[in-house]
Amino acid sequence: MDAISKHRSHPEIVKRLRRAEGHLRAVIAMIEAERPCLEIAQQMHAVGMAIGQAKKALIEDHLDHCLDAVVGPLGSDQRQEIAEFKAIAKYL
């Protein structure tokens, strides 16, 4: 399995991170312009959330594709354990 088919979410993750990068630059400009701290904090929170969502998408993609490739064929009981692991990891 090649990297492109294995990680189809990566281009979308890069887009998210680039948007967050642009947003972060705007926050820096807000600080330099001495905008109110509440506005700056709100925008910093949005940047943090955007990065967090990109991280979550990366981890979920890795679990969905790479873990399955590593463990290979499993019985239904073991498959259920993998499914539960993936489900609980979404709460990270």
Buried (B, 14 or more C-beta within 10 A) or exposed (E): EEEEEBBEBBEEBEEBBEEBEEBBEEBEEBEEEEEEEEEBEEBBEBBEEBBEEBBBBBBBBBBEBEEBEEEEEEEEEEEEEBEEEBEEBEEE
